[in-house]
Amino acid sequence: VNLGDFMPLAFKKPAIKGILTGIARIKDPFGKPVLDFEGNADSLVVDDELVGNTKLQGSANFITGKVNYEAITSDSTNDFSIKGTYNYKDSVKGLLDVSIAGEKVSLALIEPYLKTVFSDMEGVATSNLRITGTGRKKSVIGTTTIKEGSVKVAYTQCRYLIRNQTVNFEDGVINLGYFQLRDTLSNTAT
């Protein structure tokens, strides 16, 4: 199945493309239906950024509304896993719980979510994050270490180079700590 053909019917953002193959099974279709899926997304692309070949697993319980999912990608571009649950029948607009663990995550994948502040994001990071919440109230907890990267700050249009710097995500806070930057003229700042 070409994901680019039917994903826009479900949601516009993020834009997802790739070729999906796999097996879907419906258990107890006339009683308490549960959908299980296991497969692969070849050349998965999210918002025009290549994620890579991705193994997918998931299940949806149509009685409780609970959806479990896992995505693992490990190739030259990215090496990370996402595991989570979501309850679309929860009375407070869905309970979300997602863990993201990665040894190599392209910074270009997160640029669409930070584009009001940063652009031209390049490089790789390691990450160990957990996203939880309901409806509009979500919390991100964990750390991300930018191994080697660069960003352009939207306000100044200046490019900054980043190496081995950690960002700590706390409930309602993004803590940069003593973050060191270098511009393209080798000027440094902390």
C-alpha positions in Angstrom: 0.0 0.0 0.0 1.3 3.4 -0.9 1.0 5.5 2.3 1.0 8.7 0.4 -2.3 7.7 -1.3 -4.4 7.3 1.9 -2.7 8.9 4.9 -3.9 12.4 3.8 -7.5 11.1 4.3 -6.7 10.4 8.0 -4.6 13.5 8.8 -2.6 16.1 6.9 0.2 16.6 9.4 2.6 15.0 9.6 2.7 14.1 5.9 3.6 10.4 5.7 4.8 8.6 2.6 6.3 5.2 1.9 5.3 1.7 0.8 3.6 -0.3 3.6 3.5 -4.1 3.5 2.3 -6.4 6.3 -0.4 -8.6 7.8 -3.5 -7.3 9.5 -5.7 -9.6 11.5 -9.1 -8.9 13.1 -9.8 -11.1 16.1 -13.4 -11.7 17.2 -14.9 -9.3 14.6 -18.5 -9.9 15.7 -17.8 -9.7 19.5 -15.0 -7.7 20.9 -13.0 -6.8 17.8 -9.2 -6.3 18.1 -7.1 -5.4 15.0 -3.4 -6.5 15.1 -0.9 -5.3 12.5 2.7 -6.3 11.8 4.7 -5.1 8.8 7.2 -2.8 7.3 7.2 0.7 5.8 9.9 0.8 3.1 11.6 4.2 2.6 9.3 5.9 5.1 9.2 9.7 4.7 7.7 12.1 7.3 7.3 15.7 6.3 9.6 15.3 3.3 12.4 13.9 5.6 13.6 10.3 5.1 13.2 8.2 8.2 14.2 4.9 6.5 13.0 1.4 6.4 10.8 0.9 9.5 9.3 -2.2 11.2 5.8 -1.6 12.5 3.6 -3.4 15.0 0.3 -2.3 16.5 -3.0 -3.3 17.8 -6.3 -1.5 18.3 -9.1 -2.7 20.7 -12.4 -1.3 19.4 -14.2 -1.8 22.7 -11.7 0.0 25.0 -10.3 2.4 22.4 -6.8 1.5 23.3 -4.2 1.5 20.6 -0.7 0.1 21.1 2.1 0.7 18.6 5.8 0.3 18.0 8.0 1.5 15.2 11.7 0.6 14.9 14.1 2.0 12.3 17.8 1.1 12.0 19.7 2.2 9.0 22.3 4.7 7.9 20.0 7.7 8.3 18.3 6.9 11.7 18.4 4.4 14.5 15.6 4.7 16.9 12.4 3.2 18.3 9.0 4.6 19.2 6.7 2.7 21.5 3.4 3.9 22.8 -0.2 3.8 23.6 -3.2 6.0 22.9 -6.8 5.7 24.0 -9.1 7.4 21.5 -12.2 6.6 23.7 -10.7 8.3 26.8 -13.2 10.8 28.3 -10.5 13.6 28.3 -9.8 13.4 24.6 -7.3 10.5 24.7 -4.5 9.4 27.0 -1.1 9.5 25.3 2.0 7.7 26.4 5.0 7.5 24.0 8.6 6.5 24.6 11.3 7.5 22.1 14.8 6.0 22.3 17.4 6.6 19.7 21.1 6.2 19.1 20.9 8.2 15.9 18.0 10.6 15.2 18.2 13.1 12.3 17.6 16.7 13.5 15.8 17.4 10.2 12.9 15.2 11.5 12.1 17.7 14.3 12.6 20.9 12.2 8.9 21.2 11.2 7.9 21.4 14.9 10.5 24.1 15.8 10.4 26.1 12.5 9.2 29.3 14.2 12.5 29.5 16.1 15.0 27.4 14.0 15.4 26.4 10.4 18.0 24.5 8.3 18.5 22.0 11.1 21.2 19.4 10.3 23.0 16.7 12.2 22.3 13.8 14.5 21.3 13.4 18.2 20.7 10.6 20.7 17.5 10.7 22.6 15.6 9.2 25.5 12.2 10.9 25.8 8.8 10.1 27.1 5.7 12.1 26.0 2.5 11.7 28.1 -0.7 13.6 28.4 -4.3 14.1 27.5 -5.9 16.4 25.0 -4.0 19.6 24.8 -2.0 19.1 28.0 1.1 17.1 27.1 4.4 16.6 28.9 7.9 15.8 27.5 10.4 14.4 29.9 13.9 13.1 29.2 17.1 14.1 27.4 18.4 14.6 24.0 22.1 15.0 23.2 23.1 16.7 19.9 26.2 14.9 18.8 27.0 17.0 15.8 24.6 19.6 14.3 23.8 23.0 13.2 20.8 25.3 13.2 19.8 28.7 11.9 18.1 31.0 14.3 15.0 32.5 12.7 15.3 35.9 14.3 19.0 36.6 13.6 19.4 34.3 10.5 22.8 33.3 12.0 23.9 29.6 11.8 25.2 28.0 15.0 27.2 24.8 15.2 26.5 22.4 18.1 28.6 19.5 19.3 28.0 17.1 22.2 25.4 19.3 24.0 22.5 17.9 26.1 19.0 19.3 26.3 17.0 18.3 29.3 13.2 18.1 29.0 11.3 18.6 32.3 7.6 19.0 32.9 6.8 22.3 31.2 10.5 23.2 30.8 13.2 22.8 28.2 16.5 23.2 30.2 19.6 23.9 28.1 21.8 24.3 31.1 25.3 25.5 30.1 24.8 25.0 26.3 27.8 25.9 24.1 27.4 27.2 20.6 29.9 28.2 17.9 29.0 30.4 14.9 30.4 30.0 11.4 33.2 32.5 12.2 34.3 30.3 15.2 33.0 32.7 17.8 31.7 30.8 20.9 29.0 31.4 23.4 27.7 29.6 26.5 
